[in-house]
Amino acid sequence: MYGHAGHEKLTDSGDWRERINLLNHCYILEDTRLGLSFRVSVGRWAGIPTPVAQGLLSIASAIAGTDLYAQGRTLESLELPGTTRPELMNLLHEGFPA
């Protein structure tokens, strides 16, 4: 994203102001709650283990002190847990009916 040595130049310049607090940073709260929880839920729906995603989600939940899966964007939270494969494929291709 920054090009060769760009990140080092930025952080060394003193202009880098982002302070990462793992308790409330978007990498923990957004990326895991939305991204990893969805991947884990799709894996569960498909019957495919997702041990790395589940492990990272568990670690992030422990750091945040909350169940990020329960708060996450999952097939359950989207009210799609009982969707069949053909129904889900159609939904992905066509979208929700108007």
C-alpha positions in Angstrom: 0.0 0.0 0.0 2.8 2.4 0.8 5.4 1.2 -1.8 9.0 0.2 -1.0 10.1 1.6 2.3 7.1 4.0 2.3 5.7 2.8 5.6 9.1 3.1 7.3 9.5 6.7 6.1 6.0 7.6 7.3 6.5 6.1 10.7 10.0 7.4 11.1 8.9 10.9 10.1 6.8 11.4 13.2 3.7 12.1 11.1 2.2 8.7 12.0 -0.5 9.4 14.5 -2.5 6.2 14.7 -2.4 4.6 18.1 -3.6 1.0 18.0 -5.6 0.0 21.1 -6.6 -3.6 20.6 -9.6 -3.2 22.8 -11.4 -0.9 20.4 -9.4 -0.8 17.1 -11.2 -1.5 13.9 -8.8 -4.4 13.2 -10.3 -6.2 16.2 -13.9 -5.0 16.3 -14.8 -4.6 12.6 -12.6 -7.0 10.7 -13.1 -9.9 13.1 -16.7 -9.2 14.0 -17.8 -8.8 10.4 -15.2 -10.7 8.3 -14.1 -13.7 10.4 -17.5 -14.3 12.0 -19.0 -14.5 8.5 -16.4 -16.9 7.3 -16.8 -19.1 10.4 -20.6 -19.1 9.9 -20.4 -20.1 6.2 -18.0 -22.8 7.1 -20.4 -24.2 9.7 -23.2 -23.9 7.2 -21.2 -25.8 4.6 -19.9 -28.4 7.0 -16.3 -27.2 6.4 -14.0 -26.7 9.4 -12.4 -23.2 9.7 -10.0 -23.8 12.5 -7.7 -20.8 11.8 -10.6 -18.3 11.3 -12.3 -19.8 14.4 -9.1 -19.5 16.4 -8.4 -15.9 15.4 -12.0 -15.0 16.2 -11.7 -16.6 19.6 -8.5 -14.7 20.3 -10.0 -11.5 19.2 -13.1 -12.1 21.3 -10.9 -12.8 24.3 -8.9 -9.5 23.7 -12.1 -7.5 23.2 -13.8 -9.2 26.2 -16.9 -10.0 24.2 -18.3 -12.7 21.9 -17.6 -11.2 18.4 -19.3 -14.2 16.7 -22.5 -13.5 18.6 -22.3 -9.8 17.6 -21.0 -10.5 14.1 -22.3 -10.6 10.6 -23.2 -14.3 10.3 -25.7 -16.3 8.4 -27.8 -16.4 11.6 -27.7 -12.6 12.0 -28.7 -12.3 8.3 -31.5 -14.7 8.9 -30.1 -17.2 6.4 -29.0 -20.2 8.5 -31.5 -22.6 6.9 -30.9 -21.5 3.4 -30.2 -24.3 0.9 -27.2 -24.2 -1.4 -29.3 -23.5 -4.5 -31.2 -20.8 -2.6 -28.0 -19.2 -1.4 -26.4 -19.4 -4.9 -29.5 -17.7 -6.3 -29.4 -15.0 -3.6 -25.7 -14.3 -4.4 -26.4 -14.0 -8.1 -29.8 -12.3 -8.1 -29.9 -10.5 -4.7 -32.9 -10.2 -2.4 -36.3 -9.9 -4.2 -37.7 -6.3 -4.2 
